[in-house]
Amino acid sequence: MGNLKRNANRFLYRHRDKGIPNLMLYLSIGNVIVNLLALFLESKGINLGSLLMFNAERILAGQVWRLFTFPLIYLMEIRYLIFKLLSLYVCYWVGKAIEGIWGTLRLNLFYLSAVLLMDLVGILLYVIFSTSAYFSAIYINSSLFLAIATLCPEQTVLVFFFIPLKMRWAALVNVAWTVYEILDYALPFAAYSGSFFWYVLLFASVAPLVALINYLLFFGRNVKNLFVPPKIYQTIKKKQKKTTSAPNPDWAKNYRGPAGERPYRHKCTVCGRTDADCPGLEFRYCSKCAGYFCYCIDHINNHTHVQ
């Protein structure tokens, strides 16, 4: 499993510029165009949203375009136009930041895998319950915010353009609000019957859960960045170490693991890439961090200094 992950990271790094650049920009523009077209067609009695939204029953009947068009119907309600235009701008900004850290290919795969997971789960729910779930891109876009908060938890953003808040707390507030929305929608159905309440809760929570699963697949143990500030994490790590002496840079020169592999000499403190995973990647040590911390060329000037 470790070799598979290492090879995947190496592949993604070597091909980081492949794929669709500025993906979130194109999706945002696509949402606006589809919304304007929907307003024009509505006057002619055509509901464009119903033709593009995810509907498992109609997908299985041959309307396969719905598997990929549902991320384009985020703006269908005109009364929320200003709020959703602002949300699309935030999605573009977050996507651009993630692309700068990850590269184009990994961001493309992150978004595409979320769409495909929702397609798969939506079809399975229809096969099991004979009821189609209706998905939009709102929770996939929210998972992008979780992603940037995990990569840059100490970065400060201005909520409503004037409230400073660290990415970590903004992401956790977003998660809490999502949970509130799900419960607020499902709880009124608790008065009918217990089974019907759980049925409604399942369909209300499936989209955010799928987006969360996709996020966990890409980040794994790095999720701890959302909950443990770097200063506290480094303090814990120092207590676990029996010695604080600087490592010998040549310790791995003649060493080989059980499978004959050579361990890494340099590992980025932020993204975890090593010189063994990515041969040719440049590593440096930060003189402003309190300790012996190594960073790759992508993060030497883009990280929170450890004090």
C-alpha positions in Angstrom: 0.0 0.0 0.0 2.9 2.3 0.8 4.6 1.7 -2.5 1.3 2.3 -4.3 0.8 5.6 -2.7 4.4 6.6 -3.3 4.1 5.7 -7.0 0.9 7.6 -7.3 2.4 10.7 -5.7 5.4 10.4 -8.0 3.1 10.1 -11.1 1.0 13.1 -10.0 4.1 15.2 -9.4 5.7 14.3 -12.7 2.5 15.1 -14.6 1.3 18.0 -12.4 0.7 20.2 -15.4 -1.5 17.8 -17.3 -5.3 18.0 -17.4 -7.6 21.1 -17.6 -5.9 24.2 -16.2 -8.2 26.7 -14.4 -10.9 24.0 -14.0 -12.8 25.9 -11.4 -12.9 29.0 -13.6 -14.4 27.1 -16.5 -17.0 25.5 -14.1 -17.9 28.9 -12.7 -18.3 30.4 -16.1 -20.3 27.3 -17.2 -22.7 27.8 -14.2 -23.3 31.4 -15.2 -23.9 30.6 -18.9 -26.3 27.7 -18.0 -28.2 29.9 -15.6 -28.6 32.7 -18.2 -29.7 30.2 -20.8 -32.2 28.7 -18.3 -33.8 32.1 -17.7 -34.2 32.6 -21.5 -35.7 29.1 -22.0 -38.0 29.4 -19.0 -40.0 32.0 -20.9 -40.5 29.4 -23.6 -41.7 26.7 -21.2 -38.4 24.7 -21.1 -36.9 23.8 -17.7 -33.2 23.4 -18.4 -32.4 22.5 -14.9 -34.6 19.4 -15.0 -32.8 18.3 -18.2 -29.3 18.6 -16.6 -29.8 17.5 -13.0 -28.8 14.1 -11.7 -31.7 11.7 -12.0 -30.8 8.0 -11.7 -34.0 6.8 -13.3 -33.5 8.8 -16.5 -29.8 8.1 -16.6 -30.5 4.3 -16.7 -33.1 5.1 -19.4 -30.3 6.5 -21.6 -29.8 10.2 -20.6 -26.2 9.6 -19.6 -25.2 13.3 -19.9 -26.8 13.8 -16.5 -23.8 12.0 -15.0 -21.6 15.0 -15.7 -23.9 18.0 -16.2 -25.3 18.3 -12.6 -22.2 20.4 -11.5 -23.4 23.1 -13.9 -26.8 23.8 -12.3 -25.6 25.5 -9.1 -27.2 28.8 -9.9 -30.7 27.7 -10.9 -32.7 29.8 -8.3 -32.5 33.5 -9.2 -33.4 34.7 -5.7 -30.1 33.5 -4.5 -28.1 34.8 -7.5 -25.9 37.3 -5.6 -25.0 34.8 -2.9 -24.2 32.0 -5.4 -22.2 34.3 -7.6 -20.1 35.1 -4.6 -19.8 31.4 -3.8 -18.6 30.7 -7.3 -16.0 33.4 -7.0 -14.8 31.8 -3.7 -14.7 28.4 -5.4 -12.6 29.8 -8.3 -10.2 31.4 -5.8 -9.9 28.2 -3.7 -9.5 26.1 -6.8 -6.7 28.4 -8.1 -4.9 28.2 -4.8 -5.2 24.4 -4.6 -4.0 24.1 -8.2 -0.9 26.2 -7.3 0.0 23.7 -4.5 -1.1 20.4 -6.0 -0.8 20.9 -9.7 -3.5 20.7 -12.4 -3.7 17.0 -12.6 -4.4 16.3 -8.9 -7.0 19.0 -8.7 -8.8 17.6 -11.8 -8.7 14.1 -10.3 -10.1 15.4 -7.0 -13.1 17.0 -8.6 -13.7 14.2 -11.1 -13.6 11.5 -8.5 -16.1 13.4 -6.4 -18.5 13.6 -9.4 -18.0 9.9 -10.2 -18.5 8.8 -6.6 -21.8 10.8 -6.5 -22.9 9.1 -9.7 -22.1 5.7 -8.4 -23.8 6.2 -5.0 -26.9 7.9 -6.6 -27.4 4.9 -9.0 -27.0 2.4 -6.1 -29.5 4.3 -4.0 -32.0 4.2 -6.9 -31.4 0.4 -7.4 -31.9 -0.2 -3.7 -34.8 2.2 -2.8 -36.3 3.0 -6.3 -35.9 6.7 -5.4 -33.6 9.0 -7.2 -31.4 11.5 -5.3 -30.9 14.9 -6.8 -27.3 16.2 -6.6 -25.7 19.5 -7.2 -22.1 20.7 -7.0 -22.5 22.6 -3.7 -21.0 19.9 -1.5 -18.1 19.1 -3.9 -17.3 22.8 -3.9 -17.4 22.8 -0.1 -14.9 19.9 0.0 -12.6 22.2 -2.0 -12.7 24.5 1.0 -11.8 21.6 3.3 -8.9 20.8 1.0 -7.3 24.3 1.0 -7.9 24.5 4.8 -6.0 21.2 5.2 -3.1 22.4 3.0 -2.9 25.9 4.5 -4.6 25.7 8.0 -2.9 28.8 9.4 -3.8 31.0 6.4 -6.1 33.9 7.3 -9.2 34.7 5.2 -11.6 37.6 5.5 -15.1 36.3 6.1 -17.7 38.7 4.6 -14.5 40.7 3.5 -13.8 42.1 7.0 -13.8 39.3 9.6 -10.3 37.7 9.8 -10.5 33.9 10.4 -8.0 31.1 10.0 -8.7 28.6 7.3 -8.9 25.8 9.8 -11.8 27.4 11.8 -13.6 28.6 8.6 -13.6 25.0 7.3 -14.9 23.6 10.6 -17.6 26.2 10.7 -18.6 25.2 7.2 -18.8 21.6 8.3 -20.9 22.5 11.3 -23.3 24.5 9.1 -23.7 21.6 6.7 -24.6 19.3 9.6 -27.2 21.9 10.7 -28.7 22.2 7.3 -29.1 18.4 7.0 -30.8 18.1 10.4 -32.9 21.2 9.8 -34.3 19.6 6.7 -34.8 16.1 8.1 -36.0 16.7 11.7 -39.5 17.9 10.7 -40.1 14.5 9.2 -39.5 12.8 12.6 -43.1 13.4 13.5 -44.3 11.0 10.8 -42.5 7.8 11.6 -39.0 6.7 12.7 -38.3 4.8 9.5 -39.4 7.6 7.2 -37.2 10.1 9.2 -34.1 7.9 8.6 -35.1 7.5 5.0 -35.2 11.3 4.6 -32.0 11.8 6.6 -30.2 9.3 4.4 -31.1 11.1 1.1 -30.4 14.5 2.7 -26.9 13.5 3.9 -25.7 11.3 1.1 -24.2 14.1 -1.1 -22.2 15.7 1.7 -21.0 12.3 2.9 -19.8 11.3 -0.5 -17.9 14.6 -0.9 -16.4 14.0 2.6 -15.3 10.4 1.6 -13.7 11.8 -1.5 -11.8 14.4 0.6 -10.6 11.7 3.0 -9.4 9.5 0.1 -7.1 12.3 -1.0 -5.9 13.5 2.4 -5.9 10.5 4.7 -3.9 11.2 7.9 -3.3 14.8 6.9 -6.8 15.6 8.1 -5.2 16.2 11.5 -4.1 19.6 10.1 -7.7 20.8 10.6 -7.8 19.9 14.3 -4.2 20.2 15.6 -2.3 23.5 15.2 1.3 23.1 13.9 2.7 24.4 17.2 0.9 21.9 19.3 1.7 19.1 16.9 5.4 19.9 16.9 5.4 20.0 20.7 3.9 16.6 20.9 6.4 15.2 18.4 9.3 16.7 20.4 8.1 15.0 23.5 7.9 11.7 21.7 11.5 12.0 20.6 14.2 10.6 22.9 16.9 12.8 21.4 16.8 16.3 19.9 20.1 16.2 18.1 20.1 17.1 14.4 20.0 14.1 12.1 23.1 13.0 10.3 22.6 13.9 6.6 24.5 10.8 5.5 22.7 8.3 7.7 20.9 6.6 4.8 24.0 6.4 2.5 24.6 2.7 2.9 21.3 1.6 4.5 18.7 -0.6 2.7 15.3 -1.6 4.0 13.9 -5.2 4.2 12.8 -5.0 0.5 16.1 -3.4 -0.6 14.7 0.1 -1.0 16.7 3.2 0.0 15.0 5.4 2.5 14.6 9.1 1.8 17.1 11.8 2.9 14.7 14.7 2.7 11.0 15.0 3.3 8.8 18.1 3.0 7.1 19.0 6.3 4.0 20.3 4.6 3.2 17.8 1.8 5.2 14.8 2.8 7.0 14.3 -0.5 10.5 12.9 -0.3 13.6 12.7 -2.6 12.9 9.0 -2.9 9.3 9.7 -4.1 10.2 12.6 -6.4 13.8 12.3 -7.7 15.1 15.7 -8.8 12.7 17.7 -6.5 14.6 20.4 -4.7 14.5 20.5 -0.9 15.6 23.2 1.5 15.7 23.8 5.2 14.0 26.8 6.7 16.2 29.1 8.8 13.2 30.8 10.4 11.7 27.6 11.9 12.7 26.7 15.4 14.3 23.3 14.6 15.4 21.2 11.8 12.5 21.4 9.3 12.8 20.5 5.6 10.5 21.8 2.8 10.2 21.1 -0.9 10.7 24.0 -3.4 6.8 24.4 -3.6 6.5 25.1 0.2 9.8 26.6 1.3 8.2 30.1 0.8 4.7 29.0 1.5 4.4 27.5 5.0 3.8 28.4 8.6 7.0 28.8 10.5 7.4 26.5 13.5 8.4 28.5 16.6 
